[in-house]
C-alpha cells in the first residue's frame, strides 16, 4: 500500500484550493500518524481560513491538544447554547488558560432562552428538539463557518452509524467547506488513553457516567458507561433523535 506520508510531502507544494484538494486527499490519513497529518494540514492550508470546532467532549479536547502542539494561532469555535453544564464552562475556562495561543470564540446563538420561549413556547427541547437544535446549534454553525475554508473536527467513524463512512478529508456540501477529520479512525479508548497520557483537561461529567455531553436539558448519565467507551445513549433519551444535525444529519 502506498505510504500516505509520501503523499503528504507531494501535497505540500500543491496550491490548489481546498475544494480541489478533496479528490487527491480523500483516502489520506489511514496510515499517517495523526500529529503528522495535522501538522501537514496546517502547513498546507496556512493561507486559508481554518477553524477547529468543539463541543468540549473528550474527542474535542484531545484534538485541541494536538492542534495546539503546532503552535499556530488558530481559532477554536464553540457554540454556547446557553444550556451548557457548569462543568462544561469550567472546562472551557481551563482550556483557554492551558492553550493561550489558541483563540476560543463563542459563536453560539444570541437568542436567549426567554426569547425562545416567547416565540416557540416553553421547553422547546421537549416539544420540538429538532427545531431547538436548529436554532441553537445548526443555524449558528452556518454563520460560524461562513467564509471558512477548512473545518477541523473531532468526528470518528466509531462514534455512530451515521459517521461510519466519514473520510479524513471531505467536502461538506451543507456548509460548503473542506472538512478535515484527523481522528477518523480513532476509538474512544484511544482518545481516553491520549487524554490520560498527555494530561489533557476533560469534562469531569465523563467520570459521572456521561459518555457524551451536550445541553443540560437533553443529556443524561448512562448506567454502567465507562470512560473508554463511546455511546450516544443518554442524549435525547425520550426521542428517536440521536444527533443534533450539525454534521449533515449527524451531530456533535
Ligand atoms: S440539545 Fe436539547 S436544549 Fe440543546 S439545542 Fe438541542 S434540543 Fe435544544
py3Dmol code that shows the C-alpha trace and the ligand (Angstrom):
import py3Dmol

protein = """\
ATOM      1  CA  UNK A   1       0.000   0.000   0.000  1.00  0.00           C
ATOM      2  CA  UNK A   2       1.179   3.496  -0.747  1.00  0.00           C
ATOM      3  CA  UNK A   3       2.863   5.321   2.123  1.00  0.00           C
ATOM      4  CA  UNK A   4       0.491   8.181   2.979  1.00  0.00           C
ATOM      5  CA  UNK A   5       3.291  10.330   4.381  1.00  0.00           C
ATOM      6  CA  UNK A   6       4.843  10.425   0.883  1.00  0.00           C
ATOM      7  CA  UNK A   7       1.569  11.840  -0.460  1.00  0.00           C
ATOM      8  CA  UNK A   8       1.721  14.477   2.221  1.00  0.00           C
ATOM      9  CA  UNK A   9       5.126  15.726   1.086  1.00  0.00           C
ATOM     10  CA  UNK A  10       3.967  15.893  -2.520  1.00  0.00           C
ATOM     11  CA  UNK A  11       0.871  17.781  -1.439  1.00  0.00           C
ATOM     12  CA  UNK A  12       2.899  20.473   0.338  1.00  0.00           C
ATOM     13  CA  UNK A  13       3.750  22.186  -2.908  1.00  0.00           C
ATOM     14  CA  UNK A  14       0.200  21.993  -4.252  1.00  0.00           C
ATOM     15  CA  UNK A  15      -1.578  25.352  -4.354  1.00  0.00           C
ATOM     16  CA  UNK A  16      -4.987  24.016  -5.345  1.00  0.00           C
ATOM     17  CA  UNK A  17      -7.991  25.424  -3.492  1.00  0.00           C
ATOM     18  CA  UNK A  18      -9.277  23.406  -0.505  1.00  0.00           C
ATOM     19  CA  UNK A  19     -12.178  22.067  -2.568  1.00  0.00           C
ATOM     20  CA  UNK A  20      -9.930  20.996  -5.444  1.00  0.00           C
ATOM     21  CA  UNK A  21      -7.809  19.178  -2.897  1.00  0.00           C
ATOM     22  CA  UNK A  22     -10.543  16.750  -1.848  1.00  0.00           C
ATOM     23  CA  UNK A  23     -10.244  14.043  -4.543  1.00  0.00           C
ATOM     24  CA  UNK A  24      -6.483  13.739  -4.049  1.00  0.00           C
ATOM     25  CA  UNK A  25      -6.753  13.583  -0.281  1.00  0.00           C
ATOM     26  CA  UNK A  26      -9.947  11.601   0.276  1.00  0.00           C
ATOM     27  CA  UNK A  27      -8.007   8.404   1.036  1.00  0.00           C
ATOM     28  CA  UNK A  28      -5.395  10.157   3.132  1.00  0.00           C
ATOM     29  CA  UNK A  29      -4.729   9.542   6.747  1.00  0.00           C
ATOM     30  CA  UNK A  30      -5.274   5.884   7.409  1.00  0.00           C
ATOM     31  CA  UNK A  31      -1.534   5.196   7.662  1.00  0.00           C
ATOM     32  CA  UNK A  32      -0.313   8.593   8.716  1.00  0.00           C
ATOM     33  CA  UNK A  33       0.407   9.401  12.362  1.00  0.00           C
ATOM     34  CA  UNK A  34      -2.330  11.811  13.425  1.00  0.00           C
ATOM     35  CA  UNK A  35       0.002  14.527  14.687  1.00  0.00           C
ATOM     36  CA  UNK A  36       1.877  14.415  11.376  1.00  0.00           C
ATOM     37  CA  UNK A  37      -1.393  14.670   9.492  1.00  0.00           C
ATOM     38  CA  UNK A  38      -2.491  17.713  11.499  1.00  0.00           C
ATOM     39  CA  UNK A  39       0.907  19.322  11.090  1.00  0.00           C
ATOM     40  CA  UNK A  40       0.763  18.828   7.335  1.00  0.00           C
ATOM     41  CA  UNK A  41      -2.787  20.180   7.024  1.00  0.00           C
ATOM     42  CA  UNK A  42      -1.971  23.334   8.975  1.00  0.00           C
ATOM     43  CA  UNK A  43       1.035  23.952   6.728  1.00  0.00           C
ATOM     44  CA  UNK A  44      -0.857  23.115   3.555  1.00  0.00           C
ATOM     45  CA  UNK A  45      -3.739  25.452   4.386  1.00  0.00           C
ATOM     46  CA  UNK A  46      -1.702  28.120   6.176  1.00  0.00           C
ATOM     47  CA  UNK A  47      -3.007  30.794   3.805  1.00  0.00           C
ATOM     48  CA  UNK A  48      -6.639  29.824   4.226  1.00  0.00           C
ATOM     49  CA  UNK A  49      -9.239  30.411   6.892  1.00  0.00           C
ATOM     50  CA  UNK A  50      -9.030  27.365   9.183  1.00  0.00           C
ATOM     51  CA  UNK A  51     -11.086  26.756  12.316  1.00  0.00           C
ATOM     52  CA  UNK A  52     -11.450  23.934  14.809  1.00  0.00           C
ATOM     53  CA  UNK A  53     -14.910  23.383  16.256  1.00  0.00           C
ATOM     54  CA  UNK A  54     -15.619  21.702  19.544  1.00  0.00           C
ATOM     55  CA  UNK A  55     -18.391  20.923  21.983  1.00  0.00           C
ATOM     56  CA  UNK A  56     -15.742  20.202  24.640  1.00  0.00           C
ATOM     57  CA  UNK A  57     -16.318  16.457  24.511  1.00  0.00           C
ATOM     58  CA  UNK A  58     -13.403  14.121  25.134  1.00  0.00           C
ATOM     59  CA  UNK A  59     -12.512  13.852  21.435  1.00  0.00           C
ATOM     60  CA  UNK A  60     -12.552  17.613  21.011  1.00  0.00           C
ATOM     61  CA  UNK A  61     -10.208  18.092  23.945  1.00  0.00           C
ATOM     62  CA  UNK A  62      -7.700  15.594  22.515  1.00  0.00           C
ATOM     63  CA  UNK A  63      -7.955  17.252  19.099  1.00  0.00           C
ATOM     64  CA  UNK A  64      -7.380  20.734  20.525  1.00  0.00           C
ATOM     65  CA  UNK A  65      -4.301  19.473  22.378  1.00  0.00           C
ATOM     66  CA  UNK A  66      -2.855  18.053  19.147  1.00  0.00           C
ATOM     67  CA  UNK A  67      -3.651  21.199  17.195  1.00  0.00           C
ATOM     68  CA  UNK A  68      -2.122  23.346  19.950  1.00  0.00           C
ATOM     69  CA  UNK A  69       1.169  21.440  19.633  1.00  0.00           C
ATOM     70  CA  UNK A  70       1.632  23.001  16.219  1.00  0.00           C
ATOM     71  CA  UNK A  71       1.992  26.422  17.890  1.00  0.00           C
ATOM     72  CA  UNK A  72      -0.187  28.278  15.406  1.00  0.00           C
ATOM     73  CA  UNK A  73      -2.683  30.976  16.438  1.00  0.00           C
ATOM     74  CA  UNK A  74      -5.745  29.030  15.353  1.00  0.00           C
ATOM     75  CA  UNK A  75      -9.369  29.804  16.165  1.00  0.00           C
ATOM     76  CA  UNK A  76     -11.360  27.264  18.155  1.00  0.00           C
ATOM     77  CA  UNK A  77     -15.079  27.822  17.649  1.00  0.00           C
ATOM     78  CA  UNK A  78     -17.691  26.595  20.097  1.00  0.00           C
ATOM     79  CA  UNK A  79     -21.433  27.149  20.143  1.00  0.00           C
ATOM     80  CA  UNK A  80     -22.657  28.091  23.583  1.00  0.00           C
ATOM     81  CA  UNK A  81     -26.307  27.023  23.543  1.00  0.00           C
ATOM     82  CA  UNK A  82     -26.809  28.783  26.900  1.00  0.00           C
ATOM     83  CA  UNK A  83     -27.720  25.329  28.219  1.00  0.00           C
ATOM     84  CA  UNK A  84     -24.220  24.050  28.988  1.00  0.00           C
ATOM     85  CA  UNK A  85     -23.465  22.274  32.247  1.00  0.00           C
ATOM     86  CA  UNK A  86     -21.377  24.260  34.777  1.00  0.00           C
ATOM     87  CA  UNK A  87     -18.675  21.590  34.296  1.00  0.00           C
ATOM     88  CA  UNK A  88     -18.524  22.432  30.577  1.00  0.00           C
ATOM     89  CA  UNK A  89     -18.000  26.137  31.268  1.00  0.00           C
ATOM     90  CA  UNK A  90     -15.298  25.216  33.788  1.00  0.00           C
ATOM     91  CA  UNK A  91     -13.585  23.023  31.177  1.00  0.00           C
ATOM     92  CA  UNK A  92     -13.761  25.804  28.591  1.00  0.00           C
ATOM     93  CA  UNK A  93     -12.063  28.190  31.008  1.00  0.00           C
ATOM     94  CA  UNK A  94      -9.385  25.590  31.765  1.00  0.00           C
ATOM     95  CA  UNK A  95      -8.732  25.043  28.052  1.00  0.00           C
ATOM     96  CA  UNK A  96      -8.426  28.800  27.482  1.00  0.00           C
ATOM     97  CA  UNK A  97      -5.827  29.023  30.250  1.00  0.00           C
ATOM     98  CA  UNK A  98      -3.907  25.984  29.050  1.00  0.00           C
ATOM     99  CA  UNK A  99      -3.708  26.986  25.384  1.00  0.00           C
ATOM    100  CA  UNK A 100      -3.210  30.765  25.398  1.00  0.00           C
ATOM    101  CA  UNK A 101      -2.075  30.886  21.760  1.00  0.00           C
ATOM    102  CA  UNK A 102      -5.411  29.476  20.576  1.00  0.00           C
ATOM    103  CA  UNK A 103      -8.339  31.850  20.206  1.00  0.00           C
ATOM    104  CA  UNK A 104     -11.522  30.360  21.682  1.00  0.00           C
ATOM    105  CA  UNK A 105     -14.575  32.013  20.155  1.00  0.00           C
ATOM    106  CA  UNK A 106     -18.179  31.517  21.174  1.00  0.00           C
ATOM    107  CA  UNK A 107     -20.267  31.694  18.011  1.00  0.00           C
ATOM    108  CA  UNK A 108     -23.458  30.450  19.651  1.00  0.00           C
ATOM    109  CA  UNK A 109     -26.919  31.884  19.278  1.00  0.00           C
ATOM    110  CA  UNK A 110     -27.793  35.284  20.687  1.00  0.00           C
ATOM    111  CA  UNK A 111     -31.405  34.190  21.177  1.00  0.00           C
ATOM    112  CA  UNK A 112     -31.944  33.994  24.915  1.00  0.00           C
ATOM    113  CA  UNK A 113     -33.907  31.094  26.394  1.00  0.00           C
ATOM    114  CA  UNK A 114     -36.563  33.599  27.453  1.00  0.00           C
ATOM    115  CA  UNK A 115     -36.975  34.935  23.909  1.00  0.00           C
ATOM    116  CA  UNK A 116     -37.076  31.393  22.535  1.00  0.00           C
ATOM    117  CA  UNK A 117     -39.871  30.576  24.965  1.00  0.00           C
ATOM    118  CA  UNK A 118     -41.768  33.706  23.959  1.00  0.00           C
ATOM    119  CA  UNK A 119     -41.511  32.764  20.266  1.00  0.00           C
ATOM    120  CA  UNK A 120     -41.898  28.983  20.404  1.00  0.00           C
ATOM    121  CA  UNK A 121     -43.454  28.166  23.753  1.00  0.00           C
ATOM    122  CA  UNK A 122     -41.953  26.634  26.870  1.00  0.00           C
ATOM    123  CA  UNK A 123     -39.407  23.793  26.779  1.00  0.00           C
ATOM    124  CA  UNK A 124     -38.900  23.652  23.028  1.00  0.00           C
ATOM    125  CA  UNK A 125     -36.355  20.873  23.646  1.00  0.00           C
ATOM    126  CA  UNK A 126     -39.314  18.718  24.728  1.00  0.00           C
ATOM    127  CA  UNK A 127     -41.916  19.829  22.215  1.00  0.00           C
ATOM    128  CA  UNK A 128     -39.627  20.100  19.170  1.00  0.00           C
ATOM    129  CA  UNK A 129     -35.972  19.261  19.866  1.00  0.00           C
ATOM    130  CA  UNK A 130     -35.133  19.327  16.153  1.00  0.00           C
ATOM    131  CA  UNK A 131     -36.178  22.954  15.919  1.00  0.00           C
ATOM    132  CA  UNK A 132     -34.411  23.735  19.190  1.00  0.00           C
ATOM    133  CA  UNK A 133     -31.151  22.238  17.836  1.00  0.00           C
ATOM    134  CA  UNK A 134     -31.656  24.074  14.559  1.00  0.00           C
ATOM    135  CA  UNK A 135     -31.952  27.389  16.360  1.00  0.00           C
ATOM    136  CA  UNK A 136     -29.249  26.859  18.971  1.00  0.00           C
ATOM    137  CA  UNK A 137     -26.712  24.755  17.028  1.00  0.00           C
ATOM    138  CA  UNK A 138     -27.215  24.367  13.292  1.00  0.00           C
ATOM    139  CA  UNK A 139     -28.054  27.969  12.353  1.00  0.00           C
ATOM    140  CA  UNK A 140     -25.165  29.376  14.433  1.00  0.00           C
ATOM    141  CA  UNK A 141     -22.816  26.839  12.822  1.00  0.00           C
ATOM    142  CA  UNK A 142     -23.867  28.010   9.354  1.00  0.00           C
ATOM    143  CA  UNK A 143     -22.922  31.535  10.384  1.00  0.00           C
ATOM    144  CA  UNK A 144     -19.721  30.436  12.110  1.00  0.00           C
ATOM    145  CA  UNK A 145     -18.496  28.544   9.038  1.00  0.00           C
ATOM    146  CA  UNK A 146     -19.365  31.281   6.595  1.00  0.00           C
ATOM    147  CA  UNK A 147     -16.088  32.379   4.997  1.00  0.00           C
ATOM    148  CA  UNK A 148     -14.187  29.411   6.467  1.00  0.00           C
ATOM    149  CA  UNK A 149     -12.116  27.278   4.064  1.00  0.00           C
ATOM    150  CA  UNK A 150     -11.122  24.353   6.286  1.00  0.00           C
ATOM    151  CA  UNK A 151     -13.136  22.983   9.190  1.00  0.00           C
ATOM    152  CA  UNK A 152     -11.281  20.682  11.617  1.00  0.00           C
ATOM    153  CA  UNK A 153     -13.497  18.331  13.629  1.00  0.00           C
ATOM    154  CA  UNK A 154     -13.071  15.545  16.179  1.00  0.00           C
ATOM    155  CA  UNK A 155     -15.508  13.206  14.388  1.00  0.00           C
ATOM    156  CA  UNK A 156     -14.684   9.483  14.444  1.00  0.00           C
ATOM    157  CA  UNK A 157     -16.174   6.614  12.449  1.00  0.00           C
ATOM    158  CA  UNK A 158     -16.603   4.574  15.610  1.00  0.00           C
ATOM    159  CA  UNK A 159     -18.991   7.118  17.158  1.00  0.00           C
ATOM    160  CA  UNK A 160     -22.159   6.101  15.325  1.00  0.00           C
ATOM    161  CA  UNK A 161     -23.588   4.506  12.201  1.00  0.00           C
ATOM    162  CA  UNK A 162     -24.119   7.945  10.671  1.00  0.00           C
ATOM    163  CA  UNK A 163     -20.391   8.635  10.973  1.00  0.00           C
ATOM    164  CA  UNK A 164     -19.171   5.208   9.825  1.00  0.00           C
ATOM    165  CA  UNK A 165     -18.220   6.382   6.336  1.00  0.00           C
ATOM    166  CA  UNK A 166     -16.528   9.702   7.019  1.00  0.00           C
ATOM    167  CA  UNK A 167     -13.149  10.424   5.433  1.00  0.00           C
ATOM    168  CA  UNK A 168     -10.162  12.292   6.790  1.00  0.00           C
ATOM    169  CA  UNK A 169     -10.737  14.947   4.139  1.00  0.00           C
ATOM    170  CA  UNK A 170     -14.136  15.511   2.591  1.00  0.00           C
ATOM    171  CA  UNK A 171     -16.139  18.273   1.042  1.00  0.00           C
ATOM    172  CA  UNK A 172     -19.066  19.291   3.226  1.00  0.00           C
ATOM    173  CA  UNK A 173     -21.917  20.230   0.903  1.00  0.00           C
ATOM    174  CA  UNK A 174     -24.078  21.548   3.681  1.00  0.00           C
ATOM    175  CA  UNK A 175     -21.579  24.197   4.802  1.00  0.00           C
ATOM    176  CA  UNK A 176     -19.532  24.404   1.573  1.00  0.00           C
ATOM    177  CA  UNK A 177     -16.246  23.877   3.363  1.00  0.00           C
ATOM    178  CA  UNK A 178     -13.393  21.359   3.349  1.00  0.00           C
ATOM    179  CA  UNK A 179     -13.917  19.168   6.385  1.00  0.00           C
ATOM    180  CA  UNK A 180     -10.798  17.701   7.981  1.00  0.00           C
ATOM    181  CA  UNK A 181     -11.449  14.834  10.421  1.00  0.00           C
ATOM    182  CA  UNK A 182      -7.993  13.742  11.643  1.00  0.00           C
ATOM    183  CA  UNK A 183      -9.403  11.361  14.285  1.00  0.00           C
ATOM    184  CA  UNK A 184     -11.473   9.444  11.721  1.00  0.00           C
ATOM    185  CA  UNK A 185     -10.056   6.039  12.583  1.00  0.00           C
ATOM    186  CA  UNK A 186      -9.654   6.566  16.341  1.00  0.00           C
ATOM    187  CA  UNK A 187     -11.665   4.774  19.043  1.00  0.00           C
ATOM    188  CA  UNK A 188     -12.883   6.259  22.332  1.00  0.00           C
ATOM    189  CA  UNK A 189     -10.393   4.030  24.131  1.00  0.00           C
ATOM    190  CA  UNK A 190      -7.565   5.599  22.138  1.00  0.00           C
ATOM    191  CA  UNK A 191      -8.893   9.095  22.891  1.00  0.00           C
ATOM    192  CA  UNK A 192      -9.055   8.326  26.594  1.00  0.00           C
ATOM    193  CA  UNK A 193      -5.505   6.942  26.542  1.00  0.00           C
ATOM    194  CA  UNK A 194      -4.296  10.130  24.817  1.00  0.00           C
ATOM    195  CA  UNK A 195      -6.119  12.296  27.367  1.00  0.00           C
ATOM    196  CA  UNK A 196      -4.560  10.408  30.271  1.00  0.00           C
ATOM    197  CA  UNK A 197      -1.027  10.202  28.905  1.00  0.00           C
ATOM    198  CA  UNK A 198      -0.921  13.870  27.963  1.00  0.00           C
ATOM    199  CA  UNK A 199      -2.869  15.158  30.972  1.00  0.00           C
ATOM    200  CA  UNK A 200      -5.356  16.924  28.731  1.00  0.00           C
ATOM    201  CA  UNK A 201      -8.247  18.615  30.568  1.00  0.00           C
ATOM    202  CA  UNK A 202     -11.590  16.846  30.104  1.00  0.00           C
ATOM    203  CA  UNK A 203     -15.145  17.272  31.294  1.00  0.00           C
ATOM    204  CA  UNK A 204     -15.493  15.851  34.780  1.00  0.00           C
ATOM    205  CA  UNK A 205     -19.015  14.696  33.909  1.00  0.00           C
ATOM    206  CA  UNK A 206     -17.383  11.860  31.952  1.00  0.00           C
ATOM    207  CA  UNK A 207     -16.426  10.419  35.356  1.00  0.00           C
ATOM    208  CA  UNK A 208     -20.045  10.633  36.493  1.00  0.00           C
ATOM    209  CA  UNK A 209     -21.490   8.398  33.782  1.00  0.00           C
ATOM    210  CA  UNK A 210     -21.885  10.863  30.921  1.00  0.00           C
ATOM    211  CA  UNK A 211     -20.342   9.312  27.759  1.00  0.00           C
ATOM    212  CA  UNK A 212     -21.117  12.458  25.730  1.00  0.00           C
ATOM    213  CA  UNK A 213     -22.160  15.850  26.979  1.00  0.00           C
ATOM    214  CA  UNK A 214     -24.499  18.329  25.348  1.00  0.00           C
ATOM    215  CA  UNK A 215     -27.163  20.589  26.800  1.00  0.00           C
ATOM    216  CA  UNK A 216     -28.432  20.118  30.351  1.00  0.00           C
ATOM    217  CA  UNK A 217     -31.979  19.505  29.134  1.00  0.00           C
ATOM    218  CA  UNK A 218     -31.046  16.692  26.750  1.00  0.00           C
ATOM    219  CA  UNK A 219     -28.141  14.826  28.356  1.00  0.00           C
ATOM    220  CA  UNK A 220     -28.444  12.085  30.951  1.00  0.00           C
ATOM    221  CA  UNK A 221     -25.870   9.786  32.558  1.00  0.00           C
ATOM    222  CA  UNK A 222     -25.753   6.220  31.262  1.00  0.00           C
ATOM    223  CA  UNK A 223     -25.627   3.477  33.841  1.00  0.00           C
ATOM    224  CA  UNK A 224     -22.541   1.279  33.535  1.00  0.00           C
ATOM    225  CA  UNK A 225     -20.824   3.549  30.996  1.00  0.00           C
ATOM    226  CA  UNK A 226     -17.024   3.541  31.012  1.00  0.00           C
ATOM    227  CA  UNK A 227     -14.612   6.373  30.270  1.00  0.00           C
ATOM    228  CA  UNK A 228     -13.111   4.492  27.339  1.00  0.00           C
ATOM    229  CA  UNK A 229     -16.440   3.631  25.711  1.00  0.00           C
ATOM    230  CA  UNK A 230     -18.331   5.949  23.393  1.00  0.00           C
ATOM    231  CA  UNK A 231     -22.103   5.801  23.155  1.00  0.00           C
ATOM    232  CA  UNK A 232     -24.749   8.318  22.257  1.00  0.00           C
ATOM    233  CA  UNK A 233     -27.159   6.758  24.723  1.00  0.00           C
ATOM    234  CA  UNK A 234     -28.009   9.441  27.241  1.00  0.00           C
ATOM    235  CA  UNK A 235     -28.796  12.055  24.596  1.00  0.00           C
ATOM    236  CA  UNK A 236     -32.460  12.951  23.909  1.00  0.00           C
ATOM    237  CA  UNK A 237     -33.496   9.810  25.786  1.00  0.00           C
ATOM    238  CA  UNK A 238     -37.237  10.369  25.242  1.00  0.00           C
ATOM    239  CA  UNK A 239     -36.842  10.722  21.473  1.00  0.00           C
ATOM    240  CA  UNK A 240     -35.628   8.741  18.459  1.00  0.00           C
ATOM    241  CA  UNK A 241     -33.202  11.587  17.856  1.00  0.00           C
ATOM    242  CA  UNK A 242     -29.521  10.813  18.459  1.00  0.00           C
ATOM    243  CA  UNK A 243     -27.864  13.647  16.532  1.00  0.00           C
ATOM    244  CA  UNK A 244     -28.395  17.381  16.547  1.00  0.00           C
ATOM    245  CA  UNK A 245     -27.905  17.858  12.801  1.00  0.00           C
ATOM    246  CA  UNK A 246     -24.609  19.711  12.738  1.00  0.00           C
ATOM    247  CA  UNK A 247     -22.800  17.207  10.568  1.00  0.00           C
ATOM    248  CA  UNK A 248     -25.017  16.659   7.531  1.00  0.00           C
ATOM    249  CA  UNK A 249     -27.604  14.736   9.510  1.00  0.00           C
ATOM    250  CA  UNK A 250     -25.128  13.778  12.182  1.00  0.00           C
ATOM    251  CA  UNK A 251     -24.105  15.964  15.062  1.00  0.00           C
ATOM    252  CA  UNK A 252     -21.748  16.584  17.919  1.00  0.00           C
TER     253      UNK A 252
END
"""
ligand_1 = """\
8
LIG
S -29.536 19.589 22.705
Fe -31.597 19.997 23.561
S -31.531 22.009 24.581
Fe -29.683 21.768 23.298
S -30.210 22.775 21.401
Fe -30.706 20.609 21.093
S -32.856 20.308 21.767
Fe -32.155 22.354 22.469
"""
view = py3Dmol.view(width=600, height=400)
view.addModel(protein, "pdb")
view.setStyle({"model": 0}, {"cartoon": {"style": "trace"}})
view.addModel(ligand_1, "xyz")
view.setStyle({"model": 1}, {"stick": {}})
view.zoomTo()
view.show()
